[in-house]
Each structure stands twice: as C-alpha cells, then as structure tokens.
Amino acid sequence: MFPIRRLAVYLIKPSKYDEDGYVIRYWRGVLPSNTLTCLYGLTEDVRERGVLGRKLDWQIELIDESVQRVDVCRILREGARPQTKAVVCLVGVQSNQFARATDLALAFRAEGLTVLLGGFHVSGSLAMQPEMPEDLRRLVEAGVSVVAGEIEGRWEGILRDALAGRLQPVYNFLLEPPVLREAPMPRVHPGYLQRFVATNFTTMDCGRGCPFNCSFCTVINVQGRTMRLRDVERLLATIRDNYYRHRIGAYFFTDDNFCRNRYWEAMFDGLIRLRQQEGIRIAFMVQVDTQSYRLPRFIDKAKAAGCSQVFIGLESLNPHNLAAAGKRQNRIDTFQALFEAYRAAGINAHVAYIIGFPFDTPASVAEDIRRLREELGPEQASFFMLTPLPGSQDHVTLTQQGAVLDRDFNQYDSFHATMEHPRMSREEWTRAYDDAWKQFYSVKNMRAILRRATPENYWAVFANFIWYKNAVEVEGGHPMIHGFVRLKSRGERRPGAPVETRWRFAARRARDLWRYVRLWPRLALEMEEVWLQTRSRSALEQRVIEELRRIPASAIGWRRMRVIHLRRAYQRAACALRRASPGVSRLPRPPVPPHLVLWVRRWNPFSQSLTSSRRSMRRFWRRCLIQVKRGNLHALDVSGLLFNSLQETALFATFACHFFSRLLVRLFARSMARA
C-alpha cells in the first residue's frame, strides 16, 4: 500500500432545502460563516506546524453552500487520486441544515470518502438528550464520524486519526470546552469573501458562552455559561493584519453577549488606539443584552472604537413571555432608556424579536409590534418564530411532555411553525409573523426611522432596509439565510423529490426570473419614495422652501406654479444666503451653458431639489392604467406620458447615483486610509 502524500480537507458549510426541495444558494450572500473562518484558521495552523509530516502536501478548500455549489463528483475524483486522503468536513451544521448535511454525508460515504459532521445540531442533541438520537445513529452506522463541542486543541488529533484511517465514530468534547486564549485565530480566505456583497466584511468571535439561562437558547448548553475569551492583543493583531493584507474594514463580533466579555473595555481601548495611532478605522457590530447600556463607559467607548450597530435580544414586550423563557434580565420598563442611550451615541439598535411565546395571541402580537415601532423605535428588527431547537431546554421540556413536534429538521429555521401553539393555530401564527415584517418595514416606519437617523448612519440603515426587503418580499425568506439572486441546479434536489425535465425546470426558472422582473422595480421605487421623503436638504433648498411658503396660495396656487416663480424663489434664497455668509460673494456658476441649465431644471424637477414624493406620478400612472384597461387609448395624455417618463428617469437616476456614490465614497475613503 502506497503512503499518503497528499491531504485534501474540504470544509463544507451546508445550506438547506426550500419548499420545493431545491438547495438554497445565491449569487451573492450577506453573512459569511464564522465557523468556516475558525476552521480555516485551525486547519492552516496544523499545516504550518507540520505536525502531520513535513512532506505532506495539503489542499484546504472552503465551500459555503449558500453561495457555492458542492460539486460532489469533483470531490470524489479528487479523493480517488493516488496517494491522496480526502476528508470531507460538514461544519457548523444547524438544525435546519441537518437534512441537507445528512444527504451530503451519505453521498460521500457511499463512495468511501472519510466524512466528519459537527455543529450546533450534533452538539445540542448529544448535550441535552440521554441517548444518541436516531438521526445521528443512522449517520454513525453509515461510517460518518460525528463531532460534538469545540475542537480547538483537538483538530490536530482528529486529522491524524483521519490520515491513519482510525477515526472514532463519535468525538464528544462538550464536557471539556477549550481555553481560547492561546488558540489559533480565525483566518480570512479572500476568495471566499468575494462571494458576498461586502467583500471587506468578515466575522470574528472574541469569546464564547453566555451567563444567562434563556430556555430557547442552545448556546448555553453547547458553549457553556462560563465566558471563555481570546487574548485581546492577538485579536488586535489579527484585525491589523486583516486590514493591511485583506482590506477588511468591517466586522461582526459574533460573541453571544459581548458586553459580558470581561475584556470588552481593553478591546475597545485597543480599537481606539488603532484608529488614533495607525489610522485603522474599522466598523463593527456586536451582540449585547438589554442591560448593556447600564455598564459605565460601555456605549461611549463602543462608539469611539467604531461600533455602528448593536444586536439586542429583546425577544418580547410581554413580561409573561419573558418570564416563561427564563429571560429575567429583560425588563420592559428599561427598554425606552436602552434605545435612547444607543440612539444618543449614534449607534443603531437591531433587535431580535420572537413570535410564538406561550402568551402570544394574534391581537397581542400586533399590539406589541405597534409598540415596538412607535414607542421604542429601533433602527432594525429581525423576527423569528419560536422553535424548539435540539440543544435547548424548550426542546427537552416539550419532548418530555409528549408534544407533537415537526420531524423534519429542515423546517427548524425559525420561520416555520414546528409545533402546536396554545393560543394560535399554525395559520394565525404564520400570519402574525408575516404581518410583523410588513408593519415594521412599511414605508411609514422606514420613513420614521430614517428621519431619526444621524447623517453618519443614514445610508447604513438604508442599505439594511434594501437587504431585508429583498429577502422578505422578493426572495420570500429570512434575511439571515437569503442573499441576492437565487441560483438553482436541476440535479440538486432533496431525495424523494423527482428531478424535473429540462423543460419543466426551464419553466420554473422562467417564473423565478419573472418574479424578479415584477418585484425588483417595485422594491426600487418604494425605496426611492422613502429616500425622497427622508433625504437631507441643503441650506439653499431649505431657504427656497421657506420662500415658496411665503407665496399666498390664493395668488398663484401650487398647481399653477410656473418656472418663473420657482426661479424667483431661488434668487431670493440665494441673496439671503449671501447676506448670512458675507465671505461668499456669489454662488458658484454651473460649468454648462445657462440655456441647458434652464432646460434641465424645467424637465427634471429634482434639479431644483424640491421633489419630496412620487405621489403625483403614481396618480398619473394609475389614471393611465385605468384608461388602458378600459381600452381608451385615445384618451391617454401623450405629453403627460413623455413628461412623467422623463421625471421618473431623472428621479431614479438621481436616487441611484446618491445611493451608489455613498458606497463608493466609503470604499474610496478606506482605500485611501490603507494607502
């Protein structure tokens, strides 16, 4: 038998199936996987130390199935090469991804490849159930090795076992969580990040564990209630290296509760030093609890360090629900002060809100969402349906009570009802969940949020709205899972669902394309309307509005206002500004011929910077549509069609330029800072 000279390690983060059985995959994702980043760092550390043999040739490949296709045939061919050992690692598998992970594991095992499977589903199941569940036993019997717990300090041994062909069926490290202080740091794989919308954004865990006792949470039973922390100086060194080597300027620190990390102040102080002394100005978001604003200096230092957003587990506005979930640290009477404290510092608040607690009803959920919007006013919200995940106390309690739980883990994604609710039918529960998204991300509420936002945060909040609206309304799923532009492969379908003929599959993809054609323009125009109603106005524009308000409505009437009235208002406003700023002799002349400026101002209402809504244009197009439906084509206003078409084009072009220019300016500023 020839010795193994080449080790191919495939780190695969599986996706899940959609309602039709197709794997969910996108052209561009939004949230990179922290598990892949950590496993890549651990694997590179083993390779660099040469502990498995200095002459061993390595191939390490990251595959995130949410943005990449798992080419099973190619991996099988690689594994069949002479003197090669291929190890397929299905990592970070959550409960909703377990069905897909199982199918991949069995496909690889059927061809004799070495397969490992780990993540929260495996860890939670072995942590909270007295015996190995049937779904895991099936994998072990097929020759798949399951891994529970964290593998820092153990990965080298597992790979050595794989190389020697003596993998154990179960690796359980739950009772001995690793010390993270000296553990290898997560590493950025630049090729991986190119598959996401923001190529300069990655994740990093500064610590693991959470001291609280929420019944729906799996973190406390997998990673423990004791906070285990990475060394601050090593974290800062990694951030510095990522900044210069990979152009990383934004992070999500994935700690389940960053404010309970006892090194939070040292971390913030270090980031402040990087900003002030080295010009490394990263932005980041963290997860915190509802009492974080009470910590002395926490908010001020977070802002100074570059914190742009906090993710807060608000969960519910019903005190009975919070008590039932064991979330006693959430006190409703402090929520208003919580949001005001972060808003005053210019940090956006993003809340997690769970629908389906025992005391929820359709009416109470609707009222609570109204209070969330109108009284508390966070900048962003993510809604979830209460799900008894394996590894949570809820799952244990319901199982012991004999409750009927959905047996298909593919549904355990927090936006499907997987159990019966005591006060709502499944249809009512789902409707309450859908309505929460619609109400919070309505034009009215987005407008209110953006009007409160600081100029510094305006476009970040706006971009998040586009991300969430696209996921919920266009893709029909949850923003935490869905990305931009759905991809499908005809042969990647859940076992049991037939592979469609090429014609049927082409028809399916045509329907997908038609959905984009219908919904993307609608979303774009809706966000344009939000921008028009919330955008900042220049000093000149504000003066012009004041001048126009001084014109008696009885004198000319808004509907009969002519260009001459608008021009005179601009002239008076410009004179007032010159008097207020005597150092400015005149307003800059446009570098184009005056007659062209007049033509543009006449046909492009936004050139005067006064347009604040598309309402008049919507009314016009609605009237045109009515005439077309009635067959009265001769009654169409041809000049109005031309004029409103020009208006629409000019307005949307201006909106798009504003939005994308803000993104380009931010990218250019970061590039200049690195230079």
Secondary structure, DSSP 8 states (H G I E B T S, - for coil): -----EEEEEEEE---B-TTSBB-EEEEBSS--HHHHHHHHHHHHHHHHTTT-TT-EEEEEEEETTTS---HHHHHHHHTSTTEEEEEEE-S--GGGHHHHHHHHHHHHHTT-EEEEESHHHHHHHHH-SS--HHHHHHHHTT-EEEES--TTTHHHHHHHHHHT---SEEE-TTS----TTS------HHHHTTBS-TTEEEE-SEE--S---TT-SHHHHT-SS-EE--HHHHHHHHHHHHHHH---EEEE--TTGGG-TTHHHHHHHHHHHHHHH----EEEEEE-TTGGGSTTHHHHHHHHTEEEEEEEEE-S-HHHHHHTT-TT--GGGHHHHHHHHHHTT-EEEEEEEE--TT--HHHHHHHHHHIIIII--SEEEEEE----TTSHHHHHHHHTT--B-S-GGG-SSSS--B--SSS-HHHHHHHHHHHHHHHTSHHHHHHHHHHS-HHHHHHHHHHHHHHHIIIIIS-S-TTT--EEEE--TT-B-TTS----HHHHHHHHHHHHHHHHHHHHHHHHHHHHHHHHH----HHHHHHHHHHHHS-TTTT-GGG--HHHHHHHHHHHHHHHHHH-TT--S----SS-HHHHHHHHHH-GGGGT----SHHHHHHHHHHHHHHHHT-GGGS-HHHHHHHHHHHHHHHHHHHHHHHHHHHHHHHHHHHHH-
